[in-house]
Amino acid sequence: MFEIVKGKRLTKANMKPGSINYIGATAFNNGITAKIANDEHIHPAGTITVCYNGSVGQTFYQTEPFWATDDVNVLYPKFEMKQQIAFFIMPIIRTIGQKYAFVDKWTKDKMEETNILLPATTNGDPDFEYMEQYMRNIEKRVQVAIKEIA
């Protein structure tokens, strides 16, 4: 379902200050660890980043172009991936990643061998419509809950 691309190393000494998100192996701030101007290895928005080192399994959806460090794999969808579909898939990826520890990294090769079980249509294809609608329903419930609190 995804083409997996390994991020590229960029040392702090070579970072130029700027506005491009630099995605590192962290569990916080959607993976953003710096803002840089370096633009040699930029990945597009609409992809998923997964830490395979450091905070192994941490998974984020990127809404802006970014540079991913070499401790992060970038998942390029081979299908039309709306944000709601990404939000459905991400917790599944994160859960799978939890079985890997720092000494047993979830490398690109291991990630490519990993199967993700998803809802399927009657003909066995991933049911993207179901996933999208499921997440839209969650969003609506959260919005209602927020309004009740306010």
C-alpha positions as CSV (number, residue, x, y, z in Angstrom):
1,M,0.0,0.0,0.0
2,F,3.0,2.3,0.5
3,E,6.4,3.0,-1.0
4,I,8.7,3.3,2.0
5,V,11.5,5.9,1.6
6,K,14.3,6.2,4.2
7,G,15.0,9.8,5.4
8,K,18.4,11.5,4.9
9,R,20.9,12.4,7.6
10,L,21.4,16.1,8.2
11,T,23.7,17.2,11.0
12,K,23.0,20.2,13.2
13,A,26.2,21.8,11.8
14,N,24.8,21.6,8.3
15,M,21.3,22.8,9.2
16,K,20.4,26.3,7.8
17,P,17.7,28.1,9.8
18,G,14.4,28.4,7.8
19,S,10.8,27.4,7.7
20,I,10.9,23.8,6.4
21,N,9.9,21.2,9.0
22,Y,12.7,18.8,9.9
23,I,11.1,15.5,11.1
24,G,13.2,13.6,13.7
25,A,12.9,10.5,15.8
26,T,10.7,12.1,18.5
27,A,7.3,11.3,19.9
28,F,6.3,15.0,20.2
29,N,5.3,18.0,18.1
30,N,4.2,15.9,15.1
31,G,7.9,14.8,14.8
32,I,9.1,18.3,14.1
33,T,12.5,18.8,15.8
34,A,13.7,21.9,13.9
35,K,12.9,24.4,11.1
36,I,15.4,24.4,8.3
37,A,16.1,26.0,5.0
38,N,17.9,23.0,3.5
39,D,15.8,21.7,0.6
40,E,17.8,19.0,-1.1
41,H,15.7,16.1,0.2
42,I,12.2,17.4,0.7
43,H,9.2,15.0,1.0
44,P,5.7,16.1,0.0
45,A,2.8,16.8,2.3
46,G,0.2,14.1,2.5
47,T,2.6,11.4,3.6
48,I,3.1,9.5,6.8
49,T,6.4,9.5,8.8
50,V,7.3,6.6,11.1
51,C,10.3,6.6,13.5
52,Y,12.3,3.4,13.3
53,N,14.9,4.5,15.7
54,G,14.6,6.6,18.9
55,S,10.9,6.8,19.5
56,V,10.3,3.6,17.5
57,G,6.8,3.4,15.9
58,Q,5.8,7.0,16.4
59,T,3.7,7.8,13.4
60,F,2.6,11.2,12.1
61,Y,0.7,12.7,9.2
62,Q,2.6,15.5,7.5
63,T,0.5,18.4,6.1
64,E,3.5,20.4,4.8
65,P,6.6,19.5,2.8
66,F,9.4,18.4,5.1
67,W,12.9,16.8,5.4
68,A,13.0,13.5,7.4
69,T,16.1,12.5,9.2
70,D,17.6,9.1,8.6
71,D,15.9,7.8,11.7
72,V,12.5,8.2,10.0
73,N,10.9,6.3,7.2
74,V,8.4,8.1,4.9
75,L,5.3,6.3,3.7
76,Y,4.2,7.4,0.2
77,P,0.7,6.0,-0.4
78,K,0.0,4.1,-3.6
79,F,-3.6,5.1,-3.3
80,E,-5.5,8.4,-2.8
81,M,-4.9,8.9,0.9
82,K,-7.2,11.5,2.4
83,Q,-6.2,12.8,5.9
84,Q,-9.0,10.8,7.5
85,I,-7.7,7.5,6.0
86,A,-4.2,8.4,7.3
87,F,-5.6,9.0,10.7
88,F,-7.3,5.6,10.6
89,I,-4.1,3.8,9.6
90,M,-1.6,5.6,11.8
91,P,-2.7,4.0,15.2
92,I,-2.4,0.6,13.6
93,I,1.1,1.4,12.4
94,R,2.0,2.8,15.8
95,T,0.8,-0.3,17.6
96,I,2.8,-2.6,15.3
97,G,5.9,-0.4,15.9
98,Q,5.6,-0.9,19.7
99,K,6.9,-4.5,19.4
100,Y,10.3,-3.1,18.3
101,A,12.8,-1.8,20.8
102,F,15.9,0.4,20.3
103,V,18.1,-2.7,19.9
104,D,15.6,-4.2,17.4
105,K,14.9,-1.3,15.1
106,W,11.9,-1.3,12.7
107,T,14.1,-0.8,9.7
108,K,12.9,-0.1,6.2
109,D,13.3,-3.8,5.2
110,K,11.3,-5.0,8.2
111,M,8.7,-2.4,7.6
112,E,8.3,-3.5,4.0
113,E,7.6,-7.1,5.2
114,T,5.0,-5.9,7.7
115,N,1.4,-6.6,6.9
116,I,-1.3,-4.2,8.1
117,L,-4.8,-5.6,8.6
118,L,-7.5,-3.1,7.5
119,P,-11.2,-3.3,6.9
120,A,-11.9,-4.8,3.5
121,T,-14.7,-4.7,0.9
122,T,-16.4,-7.9,-0.1
123,N,-13.9,-8.3,-3.0
124,G,-11.0,-8.0,-0.5
125,D,-9.8,-4.5,-1.3
126,P,-9.1,-2.1,1.5
127,D,-12.4,-0.3,2.4
128,F,-11.1,3.3,2.2
129,E,-14.7,4.6,2.2
130,Y,-15.4,2.9,5.5
131,M,-12.1,4.2,7.0
132,E,-12.8,7.7,5.9
133,Q,-16.4,7.7,7.2
134,Y,-15.3,6.1,10.5
135,M,-12.8,8.9,11.2
136,R,-15.3,11.6,10.1
137,N,-17.8,10.2,12.7
138,I,-15.0,10.3,15.4
139,E,-14.3,14.0,14.4
140,K,-18.0,14.8,14.8
141,R,-18.2,13.2,18.2
142,V,-15.1,15.1,19.4
143,Q,-16.5,18.4,18.1
144,V,-19.8,17.7,20.0
145,A,-17.8,16.9,23.2
146,I,-15.8,20.0,22.9
147,K,-18.9,22.2,22.5
148,E,-20.4,20.5,25.6
149,I,-17.3,21.4,27.6
150,A,-17.2,25.0,26.4
